[in-house]
Amino acid sequence: MTIPQEQFDDLLSRTALASLFYYPEIAVDDGDYNLQNDIAYCLEPVAAIADDDADRLRVAVGRVITNPTAHRSELLALVIELAPQPAA
């Protein structure tokens, strides 16, 4: 099943938003915070993706949320790999 590019764009937008609100002390300051919940939220638009690809995305999204500067290019490369090629 091919996931439309728009859904990958939504994943990127959600990841950017989650990383904007993340700070390292959040687990201490907010006892209800769970990084896995943020990751699940970010992956909702591409829920139909193959399990292996979802696992790769899950790791990349988690890294971007916690350290966007160091890992955003990794996520972008993965999205380029998984998203359908634009129509010419």
N, C-alpha and C positions, 0 to 999 in steps of 0.2 A: 504494500500500500504506500502510495506516495503522499507525503504530507505537504500541503501547499506552503509556498514561501511565506505567506502572510502569517501562518501559524508559527513559523520559526521567528519571524519578526516580533510576534507577541511574546515568545519565550525570551528573546533578548530584552525586550522592554521590561518584562517582569523581573528579569535578573538584575537589570540596572536599578530598578526601583528597590528591590530587596537589598542590594549592596549599598544603596544610598542611606538606608536606615539601619544598616548593621554597624555595630561598633563592638570591639572585643569584650568589653565588660558587660554586654547585654545579658549574658547568661547569669551573671551575678546580680545585676540590677533588676532583672525581670525573670523571676523564677519560672514563669510560664513559657519563656522563649525556647524554641526548639528549631535549630537550623534545618532539620529534616522537613519541618512544615513549610519553611520558606522554599526549599528545593522542590517539594511536591507542588506548591503553588506555581512555581516557574515552569514546571514541566507539563502542567495541565493542557496547554494548547497542542502539545505533540504526544498526547497520551496513547495514540494508536501506533506509535513507532515501535519497531522491533525491540525486544528485550535487551539484546546486546548493545544496541545503539542508545537505548534509554539509560543503561548503566553508565556508558561513557559520558552521556550528557549530564547525568546526575553528579558525577565526580567533577566535571568541568564547571557546572553551575555552582556547586558548593564552593569550589576554589575561588570563583569570581566574586561570589557574595562576600567571602571573608577577606579577599585581597584582590580587588579589581585590577589594580595597576599591574600586578605580576602575572595575572592569568587571563585577562580578557582576550588576548590574541589567540590563546589556545581554544577558547570557546568559539570565537569567530571562525577559526579554521575548521572546527568540527561542524559548525552550522553550514558552512560553505560546502563541506563534504557531503552532508546529509540532505540538504535542501535540493529541490529540483532545479535544474538549470533554467534560467529565464528564457522565455520564447524569443526567438530572433526576429 
